[in-house]
Amino acid sequence: MNAPRRPVKKPAPKMQPVRKAAPEAVVAPFGLGDKVTISEAGKKLAADAAEQKRRLRLENAA
């Protein structure tokens, strides 16, 4: 009969440092004088992209 195998010890997973943008980090990506937080800037960029897509679709349909 086979002898019971020794349990294999798994090496501990190496933790990767998590890089997070500070929520109070401020950028002005649109040449705006007023302060825009990164999340607001992202929302604006997403909205602009969606708007552009919609316009293109309308132009292609016409």
PQR file of N, CA, C, O and H, with PARSE charges and radii, in Angstrom:
ATOM      1  N   MET A   1       0.837  -1.202   0.000 -0.4000 1.5000
ATOM      2  CA  MET A   1       0.000   0.000   0.000 -0.0000 2.0000
ATOM      3  C   MET A   1       0.871   1.251   0.000  0.5500 1.7000
ATOM      4  O   MET A   1       1.979   1.267   0.537 -0.5500 1.4000
ATOM      5  N   ASN A   2       0.337   2.287  -0.614 -0.4000 1.5000
ATOM      6  CA  ASN A   2       1.095   3.537  -0.670 -0.0000 2.0000
ATOM      7  C   ASN A   2       1.047   4.251   0.672  0.5500 1.7000
ATOM      8  O   ASN A   2       0.008   4.300   1.330 -0.5500 1.4000
ATOM      9  H   ASN A   2      -0.563   2.274  -1.050  0.4000 1.0000
ATOM     10  N   ALA A   3       2.184   4.803   1.064 -0.4000 1.5000
ATOM     11  CA  ALA A   3       2.220   5.571   2.307 -0.0000 2.0000
ATOM     12  C   ALA A   3       1.490   6.900   2.084  0.5500 1.7000
ATOM     13  O   ALA A   3       1.532   7.453   0.985 -0.5500 1.4000
ATOM     14  H   ALA A   3       3.028   4.764   0.530  0.4000 1.0000
ATOM     15  N   PRO A   4       0.824   7.411   3.117 -0.5600 1.5000
ATOM     16  CA  PRO A   4       0.139   8.707   2.951  0.2800 2.0000
ATOM     17  C   PRO A   4       1.144   9.806   2.636  0.5500 1.7000
ATOM     18  O   PRO A   4       2.207   9.895   3.250 -0.5500 1.4000
ATOM     19  N   ARG A   5       0.784  10.640   1.668 -0.4000 1.5000
ATOM     20  CA  ARG A   5       1.717  11.682   1.233 -0.0000 2.0000
ATOM     21  C   ARG A   5       1.755  12.813   2.240  0.5500 1.7000
ATOM     22  O   ARG A   5       0.762  13.134   2.893 -0.5500 1.4000
ATOM     23  H   ARG A   5      -0.080  10.568   1.169  0.4000 1.0000
ATOM     24  N   ARG A   6       2.934  13.406   2.343 -0.4000 1.5000
ATOM     25  CA  ARG A   6       3.058  14.567   3.213 -0.0000 2.0000
ATOM     26  C   ARG A   6       2.347  15.754   2.577  0.5500 1.7000
ATOM     27  O   ARG A   6       2.501  15.966   1.374 -0.5500 1.4000
ATOM     28  H   ARG A   6       3.741  13.145   1.813  0.4000 1.0000
ATOM     29  N   PRO A   7       1.584  16.529   3.319 -0.5600 1.5000
ATOM     30  CA  PRO A   7       0.930  17.704   2.716  0.2800 2.0000
ATOM     31  C   PRO A   7       1.981  18.705   2.231  0.5500 1.7000
ATOM     32  O   PRO A   7       2.968  18.971   2.916 -0.5500 1.4000
ATOM     33  N   VAL A   8       1.749  19.249   1.046 -0.4000 1.5000
ATOM     34  CA  VAL A   8       2.688  20.205   0.465 -0.0000 2.0000
ATOM     35  C   VAL A   8       2.348  21.585   0.980  0.5500 1.7000
ATOM     36  O   VAL A   8       1.212  22.046   0.873 -0.5500 1.4000
ATOM     37  H   VAL A   8       0.947  19.033   0.489  0.4000 1.0000
ATOM     38  N   LYS A   9       3.355  22.240   1.543 -0.4000 1.5000
ATOM     39  CA  LYS A   9       3.112  23.592   2.054 -0.0000 2.0000
ATOM     40  C   LYS A   9       3.216  24.579   0.899  0.5500 1.7000
ATOM     41  O   LYS A   9       4.234  24.647   0.210 -0.5500 1.4000
ATOM     42  H   LYS A   9       4.278  21.865   1.630  0.4000 1.0000
ATOM     43  N   LYS A  10       2.150  25.339   0.701 -0.4000 1.5000
ATOM     44  CA  LYS A  10       2.177  26.332  -0.382 -0.0000 2.0000
ATOM     45  C   LYS A  10       2.913  27.572   0.115  0.5500 1.7000
ATOM     46  O   LYS A  10       2.739  27.967   1.268 -0.5500 1.4000
ATOM     47  H   LYS A  10       1.323  25.284   1.260  0.4000 1.0000
ATOM     48  N   PRO A  11       3.734  28.192  -0.736 -0.5600 1.5000
ATOM     49  CA  PRO A  11       4.378  29.441  -0.316  0.2800 2.0000
ATOM     50  C   PRO A  11       3.336  30.542  -0.153  0.5500 1.7000
ATOM     51  O   PRO A  11       2.354  30.593  -0.893 -0.5500 1.4000
ATOM     52  N   ALA A  12       3.558  31.417   0.815 -0.4000 1.5000
ATOM     53  CA  ALA A  12       2.609  32.501   1.054 -0.0000 2.0000
ATOM     54  C   ALA A  12       2.584  33.424  -0.152  0.5500 1.7000
ATOM     55  O   ALA A  12       3.638  33.735  -0.707 -0.5500 1.4000
ATOM     56  H   ALA A  12       4.356  31.376   1.416  0.4000 1.0000
ATOM     57  N   PRO A  13       1.408  33.869  -0.569 -0.5600 1.5000
ATOM     58  CA  PRO A  13       1.334  34.785  -1.705  0.2800 2.0000
ATOM     59  C   PRO A  13       2.000  36.115  -1.368  0.5500 1.7000
ATOM     60  O   PRO A  13       1.825  36.657  -0.277 -0.5500 1.4000
ATOM     61  N   LYS A  14       2.764  36.627  -2.324 -0.4000 1.5000
ATOM     62  CA  LYS A  14       3.444  37.902  -2.095 -0.0000 2.0000
ATOM     63  C   LYS A  14       2.454  39.030  -2.390  0.5500 1.7000
ATOM     64  O   LYS A  14       1.854  39.086  -3.463 -0.5500 1.4000
ATOM     65  H   LYS A  14       2.906  36.187  -3.210  0.4000 1.0000
ATOM     66  N   MET A  15       2.303  39.905  -1.433 -0.4000 1.5000
ATOM     67  CA  MET A  15       1.338  40.981  -1.603 -0.0000 2.0000
ATOM     68  C   MET A  15       1.921  42.074  -2.496  0.5500 1.7000
ATOM     69  O   MET A  15       3.050  42.529  -2.307 -0.5500 1.4000
ATOM     70  H   MET A  15       2.791  39.859  -0.561  0.4000 1.0000
ATOM     71  N   GLN A  16       1.116  42.476  -3.468 -0.4000 1.5000
ATOM     72  CA  GLN A  16       1.520  43.588  -4.323 -0.0000 2.0000
ATOM     73  C   GLN A  16       1.054  44.883  -3.677  0.5500 1.7000
ATOM     74  O   GLN A  16      -0.071  44.947  -3.181 -0.5500 1.4000
ATOM     75  H   GLN A  16       0.200  42.107  -3.622  0.4000 1.0000
ATOM     76  N   PRO A  17       1.887  45.913  -3.668 -0.5600 1.5000
ATOM     77  CA  PRO A  17       1.406  47.177  -3.112  0.2800 2.0000
ATOM     78  C   PRO A  17       0.280  47.736  -3.986  0.5500 1.7000
ATOM     79  O   PRO A  17       0.384  47.777  -5.212 -0.5500 1.4000
ATOM     80  N   VAL A  18      -0.770  48.155  -3.341 -0.4000 1.5000
ATOM     81  CA  VAL A  18      -1.919  48.669  -4.091 -0.0000 2.0000
ATOM     82  C   VAL A  18      -1.715  50.156  -4.312  0.5500 1.7000
ATOM     83  O   VAL A  18      -1.546  50.927  -3.366 -0.5500 1.4000
ATOM     84  H   VAL A  18      -0.855  48.122  -2.346  0.4000 1.0000
ATOM     85  N   ARG A  19      -1.733  50.542  -5.573 -0.4000 1.5000
ATOM     86  CA  ARG A  19      -1.568  51.973  -5.887 -0.0000 2.0000
ATOM     87  C   ARG A  19      -2.945  52.575  -6.044  0.5500 1.7000
ATOM     88  O   ARG A  19      -3.699  52.216  -6.948 -0.5500 1.4000
ATOM     89  H   ARG A  19      -1.870  49.916  -6.341  0.4000 1.0000
ATOM     90  N   LYS A  20      -3.264  53.497  -5.153 -0.4000 1.5000
ATOM     91  CA  LYS A  20      -4.565  54.169  -5.238 -0.0000 2.0000
ATOM     92  C   LYS A  20      -4.333  55.657  -5.364  0.5500 1.7000
ATOM     93  O   LYS A  20      -3.479  56.225  -4.683 -0.5500 1.4000
ATOM     94  H   LYS A  20      -2.651  53.789  -4.418  0.4000 1.0000
ATOM     95  N   ALA A  21      -5.095  56.283  -6.237 -0.4000 1.5000
ATOM     96  CA  ALA A  21      -5.027  57.734  -6.321 -0.0000 2.0000
ATOM     97  C   ALA A  21      -5.750  58.306  -5.115  0.5500 1.7000
ATOM     98  O   ALA A  21      -6.854  57.878  -4.779 -0.5500 1.4000
ATOM     99  H   ALA A  21      -5.789  55.822  -6.791  0.4000 1.0000
ATOM    100  N   ALA A  22      -5.124  59.269  -4.471 -0.4000 1.5000
ATOM    101  CA  ALA A  22      -5.772  59.888  -3.320 -0.0000 2.0000
ATOM    102  C   ALA A  22      -7.050  60.575  -3.794  0.5500 1.7000
ATOM    103  O   ALA A  22      -7.041  61.255  -4.820 -0.5500 1.4000
ATOM    104  H   ALA A  22      -4.227  59.617  -4.744  0.4000 1.0000
ATOM    105  N   PRO A  23      -8.151  60.405  -3.055 -0.5600 1.5000
ATOM    106  CA  PRO A  23      -9.407  61.011  -3.524  0.2800 2.0000
ATOM    107  C   PRO A  23      -9.336  62.531  -3.607  0.5500 1.7000
ATOM    108  O   PRO A  23     -10.063  63.152  -4.382 -0.5500 1.4000
ATOM    109  N   GLU A  24      -8.452  63.130  -2.799 -0.4000 1.5000
ATOM    110  CA  GLU A  24      -8.364  64.596  -2.843 -0.0000 2.0000
ATOM    111  C   GLU A  24      -7.331  65.072  -3.864  0.5500 1.7000
ATOM    112  O   GLU A  24      -7.055  66.267  -3.967 -0.5500 1.4000
ATOM    113  H   GLU A  24      -7.861  62.626  -2.169  0.4000 1.0000
ATOM    114  N   ALA A  25      -6.761  64.123  -4.623 -0.4000 1.5000
ATOM    115  CA  ALA A  25      -5.843  64.538  -5.684 -0.0000 2.0000
ATOM    116  C   ALA A  25      -6.643  65.337  -6.710  0.5500 1.7000
ATOM    117  O   ALA A  25      -7.760  64.966  -7.071 -0.5500 1.4000
ATOM    118  H   ALA A  25      -6.985  63.152  -4.540  0.4000 1.0000
ATOM    119  N   VAL A  26      -6.069  66.412  -7.162 -0.4000 1.5000
ATOM    120  CA  VAL A  26      -6.825  67.312  -8.037 -0.0000 2.0000
ATOM    121  C   VAL A  26      -6.118  67.442  -9.380  0.5500 1.7000
ATOM    122  O   VAL A  26      -4.899  67.601  -9.444 -0.5500 1.4000
ATOM    123  H   VAL A  26      -5.162  66.713  -6.870  0.4000 1.0000
ATOM    124  N   VAL A  27      -6.901  67.373 -10.449 -0.4000 1.5000
ATOM    125  CA  VAL A  27      -6.357  67.585 -11.782 -0.0000 2.0000
ATOM    126  C   VAL A  27      -7.253  68.567 -12.514  0.5500 1.7000
ATOM    127  O   VAL A  27      -8.442  68.678 -12.215 -0.5500 1.4000
ATOM    128  H   VAL A  27      -7.891  67.244 -10.397  0.4000 1.0000
ATOM    129  N   ALA A  28      -6.682  69.275 -13.468 -0.4000 1.5000
ATOM    130  CA  ALA A  28      -7.486  70.145 -14.322 -0.0000 2.0000
ATOM    131  C   ALA A  28      -7.218  69.734 -15.771  0.5500 1.7000
ATOM    132  O   ALA A  28      -6.484  70.424 -16.479 -0.5500 1.4000
ATOM    133  H   ALA A  28      -5.716  69.185 -13.711  0.4000 1.0000
ATOM    134  N   PRO A  29      -7.807  68.614 -16.223 -0.5600 1.5000
ATOM    135  CA  PRO A  29      -7.446  68.073 -17.534  0.2800 2.0000
ATOM    136  C   PRO A  29      -8.061  68.820 -18.709  0.5500 1.7000
ATOM    137  O   PRO A  29      -7.588  68.681 -19.836 -0.5500 1.4000
ATOM    138  N   PHE A  30      -9.105  69.610 -18.473 -0.4000 1.5000
ATOM    139  CA  PHE A  30      -9.793  70.236 -19.595 -0.0000 2.0000
ATOM    140  C   PHE A  30      -9.419  71.700 -19.723  0.5500 1.7000
ATOM    141  O   PHE A  30     -10.165  72.490 -20.301 -0.5500 1.4000
ATOM    142  H   PHE A  30      -9.490  69.724 -17.557  0.4000 1.0000
ATOM    143  N   GLY A  31      -8.269  72.060 -19.186 -0.4000 1.5000
ATOM    144  CA  GLY A  31      -7.876  73.454 -19.235 -0.0000 2.0000
ATOM    145  C   GLY A  31      -8.826  74.315 -18.413  0.5500 1.7000
ATOM    146  O   GLY A  31      -8.992  75.506 -18.679 -0.5500 1.4000
ATOM    147  H   GLY A  31      -7.663  71.418 -18.717  0.4000 1.0000
ATOM    148  N   LEU A  32      -9.439  73.703 -17.422 -0.4000 1.5000
ATOM    149  CA  LEU A  32     -10.360  74.455 -16.576 -0.0000 2.0000
ATOM    150  C   LEU A  32      -9.574  75.119 -15.464  0.5500 1.7000
ATOM    151  O   LEU A  32      -8.653  74.529 -14.901 -0.5500 1.4000
ATOM    152  H   LEU A  32      -9.304  72.736 -17.207  0.4000 1.0000
ATOM    153  N   GLY A  33      -9.937  76.327 -15.158 -0.4000 1.5000
ATOM    154  CA  GLY A  33      -9.288  76.985 -14.045 -0.0000 2.0000
ATOM    155  C   GLY A  33      -9.771  76.403 -12.724  0.5500 1.7000
ATOM    156  O   GLY A  33      -9.008  76.285 -11.764 -0.5500 1.4000
ATOM    157  H   GLY A  33     -10.686  76.806 -15.615  0.4000 1.0000
ATOM    158  N   ASP A  34     -11.060  76.039 -12.689 -0.4000 1.5000
ATOM    159  CA  ASP A  34     -11.600  75.512 -11.432 -0.0000 2.0000
ATOM    160  C   ASP A  34     -11.082  74.108 -11.186  0.5500 1.7000
ATOM    161  O   ASP A  34     -10.736  73.386 -12.120 -0.5500 1.4000
ATOM    162  H   ASP A  34     -11.679  76.135 -13.469  0.4000 1.0000
ATOM    163  N   LYS A  35     -11.033  73.728  -9.911 -0.4000 1.5000
ATOM    164  CA  LYS A  35     -10.475  72.431  -9.539 -0.0000 2.0000
ATOM    165  C   LYS A  35     -11.485  71.325  -9.854  0.5500 1.7000
ATOM    166  O   LYS A  35     -12.680  71.446  -9.584 -0.5500 1.4000
ATOM    167  H   LYS A  35     -11.315  74.315  -9.152  0.4000 1.0000
ATOM    168  N   VAL A  36     -10.959  70.244 -10.435 -0.4000 1.5000
ATOM    169  CA  VAL A  36     -11.805  69.093 -10.754 -0.0000 2.0000
ATOM    170  C   VAL A  36     -11.170  67.868 -10.121  0.5500 1.7000
ATOM    171  O   VAL A  36      -9.984  67.609 -10.322 -0.5500 1.4000
ATOM    172  H   VAL A  36      -9.988  70.146 -10.654  0.4000 1.0000
ATOM    173  N   THR A  37     -11.947  67.115  -9.360 -0.4000 1.5000
ATOM    174  CA  THR A  37     -11.388  65.895  -8.781 -0.0000 2.0000
ATOM    175  C   THR A  37     -11.275  64.841  -9.871  0.5500 1.7000
ATOM    176  O   THR A  37     -11.907  64.944 -10.922 -0.5500 1.4000
ATOM    177  H   THR A  37     -12.911  67.325  -9.197  0.4000 1.0000
ATOM    178  N   ILE A  38     -10.455  63.816  -9.602 -0.4000 1.5000
ATOM    179  CA  ILE A  38     -10.210  62.798 -10.621 -0.0000 2.0000
ATOM    180  C   ILE A  38     -11.511  62.091 -10.982  0.5500 1.7000
ATOM    181  O   ILE A  38     -11.762  61.822 -12.157 -0.5500 1.4000
ATOM    182  H   ILE A  38      -9.942  63.732  -8.748  0.4000 1.0000
ATOM    183  N   SER A  39     -12.347  61.785  -9.978 -0.4000 1.5000
ATOM    184  CA  SER A  39     -13.585  61.061 -10.282 -0.0000 2.0000
ATOM    185  C   SER A  39     -14.501  61.910 -11.162  0.5500 1.7000
ATOM    186  O   SER A  39     -15.128  61.395 -12.087 -0.5500 1.4000
ATOM    187  H   SER A  39     -12.143  62.003  -9.024  0.4000 1.0000
ATOM    188  N   GLU A  40     -14.579  63.202 -10.876 -0.4000 1.5000
ATOM    189  CA  GLU A  40     -15.418  64.077 -11.706 -0.0000 2.0000
ATOM    190  C   GLU A  40     -14.864  64.141 -13.116  0.5500 1.7000
ATOM    191  O   GLU A  40     -15.614  64.108 -14.092 -0.5500 1.4000
ATOM    192  H   GLU A  40     -14.070  63.621 -10.124  0.4000 1.0000
ATOM    193  N   ALA A  41     -13.528  64.235 -13.218 -0.4000 1.5000
ATOM    194  CA  ALA A  41     -12.914  64.289 -14.540 -0.0000 2.0000
ATOM    195  C   ALA A  41     -13.227  63.013 -15.309  0.5500 1.7000
ATOM    196  O   ALA A  41     -13.530  63.062 -16.501 -0.5500 1.4000
ATOM    197  H   ALA A  41     -12.919  64.262 -12.425  0.4000 1.0000
ATOM    198  N   GLY A  42     -13.154  61.859 -14.622 -0.4000 1.5000
ATOM    199  CA  GLY A  42     -13.458  60.581 -15.276 -0.0000 2.0000
ATOM    200  C   GLY A  42     -14.895  60.544 -15.759  0.5500 1.7000
ATOM    201  O   GLY A  42     -15.173  60.085 -16.867 -0.5500 1.4000
ATOM    202  H   GLY A  42     -12.908  61.820 -13.654  0.4000 1.0000
ATOM    203  N   LYS A  43     -15.816  61.034 -14.918 -0.4000 1.5000
ATOM    204  CA  LYS A  43     -17.226  61.050 -15.317 -0.0000 2.0000
ATOM    205  C   LYS A  43     -17.411  61.910 -16.550  0.5500 1.7000
ATOM    206  O   LYS A  43     -18.144  61.546 -17.469 -0.5500 1.4000
ATOM    207  H   LYS A  43     -15.590  61.407 -14.019  0.4000 1.0000
ATOM    208  N   LYS A  44     -16.730  63.075 -16.566 -0.4000 1.5000
ATOM    209  CA  LYS A  44     -16.866  63.980 -17.712 -0.0000 2.0000
ATOM    210  C   LYS A  44     -16.327  63.318 -18.967  0.5500 1.7000
ATOM    211  O   LYS A  44     -16.950  63.381 -20.027 -0.5500 1.4000
ATOM    212  H   LYS A  44     -16.134  63.371 -15.820  0.4000 1.0000
ATOM    213  N   LEU A  45     -15.148  62.671 -18.843 -0.4000 1.5000
ATOM    214  CA  LEU A  45     -14.558  62.004 -20.004 -0.0000 2.0000
ATOM    215  C   LEU A  45     -15.492  60.912 -20.522  0.5500 1.7000
ATOM    216  O   LEU A  45     -15.693  60.785 -21.729 -0.5500 1.4000
ATOM    217  H   LEU A  45     -14.642  62.620 -17.982  0.4000 1.0000
ATOM    218  N   ALA A  46     -16.061  60.127 -19.610 -0.4000 1.5000
ATOM    219  CA  ALA A  46     -16.968  59.051 -20.015 -0.0000 2.0000
ATOM    220  C   ALA A  46     -18.188  59.630 -20.718  0.5500 1.7000
ATOM    221  O   ALA A  46     -18.633  59.104 -21.737 -0.5500 1.4000
ATOM    222  H   ALA A  46     -15.898  60.230 -18.629  0.4000 1.0000
ATOM    223  N   ALA A  47     -18.727  60.722 -20.166 -0.4000 1.5000
ATOM    224  CA  ALA A  47     -19.909  61.339 -20.767 -0.0000 2.0000
ATOM    225  C   ALA A  47     -19.578  61.858 -22.164  0.5500 1.7000
ATOM    226  O   ALA A  47     -20.366  61.692 -23.095 -0.5500 1.4000
ATOM    227  H   ALA A  47     -18.365  61.149 -19.338  0.4000 1.0000
ATOM    228  N   ASP A  48     -18.402  62.491 -22.310 -0.4000 1.5000
ATOM    229  CA  ASP A  48     -18.001  63.005 -23.619 -0.0000 2.0000
ATOM    230  C   ASP A  48     -17.859  61.866 -24.616  0.5500 1.7000
ATOM    231  O   ASP A  48     -18.300  61.985 -25.759 -0.5500 1.4000
ATOM    232  H   ASP A  48     -17.761  62.626 -21.554  0.4000 1.0000
ATOM    233  N   ALA A  49     -17.247  60.761 -24.193 -0.4000 1.5000
ATOM    234  CA  ALA A  49     -17.052  59.623 -25.090 -0.0000 2.0000
ATOM    235  C   ALA A  49     -18.401  59.062 -25.533  0.5500 1.7000
ATOM    236  O   ALA A  49     -18.595  58.758 -26.710 -0.5500 1.4000
ATOM    237  H   ALA A  49     -16.889  60.665 -23.264  0.4000 1.0000
ATOM    238  N   ALA A  50     -19.335  58.925 -24.584 -0.4000 1.5000
ATOM    239  CA  ALA A  50     -20.656  58.398 -24.920 -0.0000 2.0000
ATOM    240  C   ALA A  50     -21.347  59.333 -25.911  0.5500 1.7000
ATOM    241  O   ALA A  50     -21.972  58.885 -26.872 -0.5500 1.4000
ATOM    242  H   ALA A  50     -19.177  59.172 -23.628  0.4000 1.0000
ATOM    243  N   GLU A  51     -21.225  60.626 -25.665 -0.4000 1.5000
ATOM    244  CA  GLU A  51     -21.845  61.609 -26.552 -0.0000 2.0000
ATOM    245  C   GLU A  51     -21.271  61.489 -27.962  0.5500 1.7000
ATOM    246  O   GLU A  51     -22.009  61.514 -28.948 -0.5500 1.4000
ATOM    247  H   GLU A  51     -20.716  60.989 -24.885  0.4000 1.0000
ATOM    248  N   GLN A  52     -19.941  61.357 -28.047 -0.4000 1.5000
ATOM    249  CA  GLN A  52     -19.302  61.236 -29.360 -0.0000 2.0000
ATOM    250  C   GLN A  52     -19.795  59.986 -30.082  0.5500 1.7000
ATOM    251  O   GLN A  52     -20.096  60.030 -31.275 -0.5500 1.4000
ATOM    252  H   GLN A  52     -19.341  61.337 -27.246  0.4000 1.0000
ATOM    253  N   LYS A  53     -19.876  58.879 -29.359 -0.4000 1.5000
ATOM    254  CA  LYS A  53     -20.342  57.630 -29.962 -0.0000 2.0000
ATOM    255  C   LYS A  53     -21.739  57.815 -30.526  0.5500 1.7000
ATOM    256  O   LYS A  53     -22.041  57.385 -31.639 -0.5500 1.4000
ATOM    257  H   LYS A  53     -19.631  58.843 -28.390  0.4000 1.0000
ATOM    258  N   ARG A  54     -22.601  58.475 -29.722 -0.4000 1.5000
ATOM    259  CA  ARG A  54     -23.986  58.661 -30.135 -0.0000 2.0000
ATOM    260  C   ARG A  54     -24.044  59.498 -31.410  0.5500 1.7000
ATOM    261  O   ARG A  54     -24.784  59.181 -32.341 -0.5500 1.4000
ATOM    262  H   ARG A  54     -22.356  58.824 -28.817  0.4000 1.0000
ATOM    263  N   ARG A  55     -23.242  60.587 -31.439 -0.4000 1.5000
ATOM    264  CA  ARG A  55     -23.228  61.461 -32.625 -0.0000 2.0000
ATOM    265  C   ARG A  55     -22.785  60.677 -33.857  0.5500 1.7000
ATOM    266  O   ARG A  55     -23.390  60.784 -34.924 -0.5500 1.4000
ATOM    267  H   ARG A  55     -22.640  60.844 -30.683  0.4000 1.0000
ATOM    268  N   LEU A  56     -21.713  59.883 -33.696 -0.4000 1.5000
ATOM    269  CA  LEU A  56     -21.208  59.111 -34.837 -0.0000 2.0000
ATOM    270  C   LEU A  56     -22.288  58.166 -35.352  0.5500 1.7000
ATOM    271  O   LEU A  56     -22.488  58.031 -36.559 -0.5500 1.4000
ATOM    272  H   LEU A  56     -21.222  59.796 -32.830  0.4000 1.0000
ATOM    273  N   ARG A  57     -22.977  57.518 -34.423 -0.4000 1.5000
ATOM    274  CA  ARG A  57     -24.005  56.567 -34.835 -0.0000 2.0000
ATOM    275  C   ARG A  57     -25.092  57.286 -35.616  0.5500 1.7000
ATOM    276  O   ARG A  57     -25.562  56.785 -36.638 -0.5500 1.4000
ATOM    277  H   ARG A  57     -22.814  57.627 -33.442  0.4000 1.0000
ATOM    278  N   LEU A  58     -25.495  58.470 -35.135 -0.4000 1.5000
ATOM    279  CA  LEU A  58     -26.545  59.226 -35.822 -0.0000 2.0000
ATOM    280  C   LEU A  58     -26.072  59.618 -37.218  0.5500 1.7000
ATOM    281  O   LEU A  58     -26.824  59.520 -38.188 -0.5500 1.4000
ATOM    282  H   LEU A  58     -25.113  58.877 -34.306  0.4000 1.0000
ATOM    283  N   GLU A  59     -24.793  60.071 -37.312 -0.4000 1.5000
ATOM    284  CA  GLU A  59     -24.269  60.480 -38.617 -0.0000 2.0000
ATOM    285  C   GLU A  59     -24.203  59.298 -39.577  0.5500 1.7000
ATOM    286  O   GLU A  59     -24.517  59.436 -40.760 -0.5500 1.4000
ATOM    287  H   GLU A  59     -24.183  60.150 -36.524  0.4000 1.0000
ATOM    288  N   ASN A  60     -23.793  58.132 -39.068 -0.4000 1.5000
ATOM    289  CA  ASN A  60     -23.685  56.955 -39.928 -0.0000 2.0000
ATOM    290  C   ASN A  60     -25.051  56.476 -40.376  0.5500 1.7000
ATOM    291  O   ASN A  60     -25.204  55.980 -41.493 -0.5500 1.4000
ATOM    292  H   ASN A  60     -23.538  58.020 -38.108  0.4000 1.0000
ATOM    293  N   ALA A  61     -26.055  56.623 -39.505 -0.4000 1.5000
ATOM    294  CA  ALA A  61     -27.396  56.179 -39.860 -0.0000 2.0000
ATOM    295  C   ALA A  61     -27.982  57.092 -40.939  0.5500 1.7000
ATOM    296  O   ALA A  61     -28.700  56.621 -41.821 -0.5500 1.4000
ATOM    297  H   ALA A  61     -25.931  57.025 -38.598  0.4000 1.0000
ATOM    298  N   ALA A  62     -27.686  58.378 -40.878 -0.4000 1.5000
ATOM    299  CA  ALA A  62     -28.263  59.340 -41.827 -0.0000 2.0000
ATOM    300  C   ALA A  62     -27.655  59.165 -43.224  0.5500 1.7000
ATOM    301  O   ALA A  62     -28.020  59.888 -44.151 -0.5500 1.4000
ATOM    302  H   ALA A  62     -27.102  58.761 -40.161  0.4000 1.0000
TER
END
